[in-house]
Amino acid sequence: MKQIANSARCNLVAALLFILPSLAAAQVTVYASSHTVLPDENFTVSIKAINFDSIAGCQFSVSWDTTLFRLQEAGNLNENLSTIVENFNYSEADSGYLGFLWFEPAVQPISLEDDATLFTMDFEVLEDNTTLDSIRFTDFPVVVEFANANEQTLDVSFIPGAVQIDGINSIRRRNAAAWLTITSGPNPFQKVTSVTLDFKQGTEAEVVIYDAQGQQISRVSNYYAPGQHLFEVDAENLGGAGAYVLRVTADEFELSHKLLLAR
């Protein structure tokens, strides 16, 4: 009987060891939103979290390439993250690093819905040429640490946000004003917007519309005589609400125009 009892106890321990990992808190994931941007454009990166459950405090750092992007401001702290401390460490911002710190003053754990935004970062694009880079996470100038109300350190994973600079050669950009102006209206639009291409000189050109991920939606190549050329963009031919880029490319110039499809 004693041997049977010991065997049963061992089986119970083994079962508990198997079950306990599944009862542990899921790993926290922090990620940056991805973007397709144009030279000189301002854009906002959202720093978001998944499995942000029963967190009493966290800190980490974000980094970027200062030859490509300039940080303008960090802010928009999630309204559920009350704080009495300065959340952002700008001491190394000129070198491409931002520290973030938050803790719950009452040591009451906070939970957020998956994909909730912790805070945002506003950037300016400095690069003219086509480049793929990312907004990354690091432990400088603020080391990485997530803790619950019992001051237990939690595991965390980070996912960088890709940033595609849809670059335009600077000489061709300067030339564009001598060749073409683009207007549209209404913009933002919900159903249809009218686009006017006003060519100051005749040329062969390609008109392409891209979505925010850089995927081509449509393309038309024609000879355009001097003067105005009108056409419509129908929301039914696009992929849903969001930003789109209409780009006109010729041997002599390249010019882009943003279209905003509202919900």
N, C-alpha and C positions, 0 to 999 in steps of 0.2 A: 504493500500500500504506500509506504514511504517513497519507494522508487517511482510509483505512478504519480504521486503528488509532486515530486521533484520534476518529473517529466512535464507535467501539466504546467508547473510554474515556469519552466524554461520556454514552453510553447507560448505562454502568455507574454513573457518578456519579449520574445522574438516578435510577437504580433504587435506589441506596443512600439517597438523600435521601427517596425514597418509603417505604423500609422502616424507616429509623431511628426515625421517630416512633412506629411501632407497637412498637418494642423498648423504648421509654422506660417508666419505672415509671408505673403507673396513678395518677391523682390520688387523694390521701388525702381521705376524706370523714369528717367528724365530725358527729354528730347527737345531739339530745336526744330522749328518749322522750316520747310524748304521753300525756295523762291527762285523765280526767273526774273531778272532785273535788267535794266538798260543803263548805259553809261550816264552818270550825273543824276540818276534816279535816287530818291529816298525810299527806303522800305523798312518795314517793321518785322522783326523776328520775335515769335512767341516762344517762350520757354515753358514747356508743358510737362505734366507728370501723369504716370499711370501707377496704380496701386499705392497712391498716397493715402495710406490708411493708418490712423492712430499715430500720427507723427507729432512730436513735441518740439522738434528743432531740426534744422538742416542748414548746411553750408556747402558751397562748391564755387568753382570759378568757370568763366566762359572766355574763350580766346578766339581771335580772328586775325587775318592778315592785314596789317595796317597799310600795305601798299595797294590793297584792293578796296578796303572799306574804312570809313571813319565813323566811330561811335558818336552819335549826337546826344543821346540820353537813354537812360534805363528807368523804368517806372511801371505804372499800372499794376502795382502789387495786388494779388488776389484779395478781394475784400474779406475773405474768411481768415486771412493771415494777419490778425492784429499784431502790432509790434510796438515796442518802445525804444528800439535801437535803429541806428542807421543801417539800412539794408544793403546798400551798394558801396563797394570799395573801389573808388576810381583811381587809386594811387598809381596803378600801372596801365591805365587806359590808353595813354599815348603809345605804349608798347604792345597794345593789343590784348589786354587782359582786364577782366572785370570780376571782382569778387562779390558773392552774394551770401548774406547771412540772415537767417530768420529763426526765432524761437518763440514759443508760446509763453508769455509772462506768467500765466497762472498754472503752467505745467499741465494744462489740460490738452490731451492729444486732439489733433485736428485731422479730419478725413475730408478728402476732396473727390469729386467725381472723376472718373478716368478721362484723360485728355483735358483736364482743367488747366488753364494758364496760370503759372506761378507769377510771371512778370513778363514784360516786353522790353525789347531793345531796338532803338531807332538808329539806322545806319544810312550813310550816304555812300554811293558807289563812286570810287575814284578812278577805276580802270576803264579805258576805252575799248580794249580788245576783248574778244571772246575768251572767257576763262571759266573754268569750273573749280569752285573751292567750297569751303564749308565753314559753318560756325560750330566750334568744337568745345569740349569740356575738359577741364584740367584741375589740378590741385594747387595752382598758383594764381594770385597771391593768397587765396583762402583754401585751406585743405578741405578735402571732401569728407563730410560726416553727416549721417542721418541718424537720429535717435528717437526712441519712443519715450513715453512718460516715465518709464523705469530706468531711463538713461542707458538703455541697451543700444549698442551700435547696430544699425541695420545695413544689409547689403543693398547696393544700388548699382544700376547699370545706366550708361549714358549713350545716347544715339545722336551723332552730329546732324546738323541740318545742311543739306546741299544748297549752294547758291550758284546758279548759272548766270553769268554775266553775258548777255546777248550783245556782244560788242559790235561797235561800228567804227571802222577806220576813221581816224580824226580828220584826215584830209577830205575824204568823201563826205563826212558830216558837214564840214565847212562849205563844200561845194553845193550841198543840197539846196540851200537858200536861193541859189542862182538858177535852179532848175524847177523846183516844185514846192507848192504848199499843199497841206492836207487839212481839211476841216471835216467835221461830222456833226450830225445832230438828228434827234436828241442824243446826248451822250453824258451820263448813262442812259440806257434805253432798256425797254422791256420786250418789245416785239420786233421792231424794225428801226434801223438807223440809216440815214442817207449820208454817203461819203462823197466828198468832192475832191478830185485831184486836179489842181490847177497848174498845168505845165507851162512854164515860161519859154521852154524850147522843146522842139520835137525830139523824141528819142524812143528807142526800144526799151521797154521796162517790164519787170516782173512784179506782180502784186500778190503777196502771200499773207495769209492770216494764220497766226499761231495762237495756241492756248497758253495758259500760265505755265504749263510744264514743257513748253517748247515744241509741242506736237503740231505738225502742219494740219490746218483745217481745210484750206483751199489755196489754189494757185492759178493765176491767169497771166499769160505773157502776150503782149501786144505792142504794136507801134502806137505811140500817143502823140498826136499832133499838138501844137501849141494851143492852149485854151483849157476850158474846164471839161472834165469828164466825170459824170455822175453815175453812181451805182448804189444799190441797197445791200445791206447786210441783214439777213433774216435770222432771228434768234433760233428758229427751228433748225437751222443748219449748223448751229454751234453746240457745244457740249454741256450747256448749263450755265448758271450764273457765275460771274467772275470776270477777271481781266483777260483781254485778248490784245494781241499786237498785230496791227496791219503794217506791213513793211513793203516799201516800194524800192526796188533795186535796179540800177542801171550801171553801165560801165563807168559813168562819170560820178555817180552819187549813190547814196543809200539813205533813206529817211523812214522813220518809224512813227506810228501814231497809235496811241492806246485807246481801245474801245472797252467800255464797261457795261456788261450785261447785268442788269439789276434783277433781283428775285421777283 
